[in-house]
Amino acid sequence: MTERRATTRQRVFKSGTIEFEGKGIECTIRNVSPTGAALEVPSSVGIPHEITINFTTGNTRQRGHIVWRKAKRVGVSFA
């Protein structure tokens, strides 16, 4: 399998919130790099293309867009 990511992602297990349109969905950040992240969610249905991730640890926010989605996971590229 060929790695297509621009940078290597670090595996993590951190809590966060996906924010959009005044709403928030709790998520678990499964891996992260300077250019993106993989998020575990209750359901990927209803999450729009453009989002903001609020990393609970460190109280950091990062804007991004969904580049792939599965039933309970989404891949995000940071803007």
Long-range contacts (C-beta under 8 A, 24 or more apart in sequence): 5-33, 5-35, 5-36, 6-35, 7-33, 7-34, 7-35, 8-33, 9-33, 9-36, 9-37, 9-38, 14-55, 14-56, 14-57, 15-56, 15-57, 16-53, 16-54, 16-55, 16-56, 17-53, 17-54, 17-56, 18-47, 18-51, 18-52, 18-53, 18-54, 19-51, 19-52, 19-53, 19-54, 19-61, 20-47, 20-48, 20-50, 20-51, 20-52, 21-48, 24-54, 27-53, 29-53, 29-55, 30-73, 34-78, 35-77, 35-78, 36-64, 36-67, 36-75, 36-76, 36-77, 36-78, 37-62, 37-64, 37-75, 37-76, 37-78, 38-73, 38-74, 38-75, 38-76, 39-73, 39-74, 39-75, 39-76, 40-72, 40-73, 41-72, 41-73, 41-74, 42-72, 43-71, 43-72, 44-69, 44-70, 44-71, 44-72, 44-73, 44-74, 47-74, 51-76
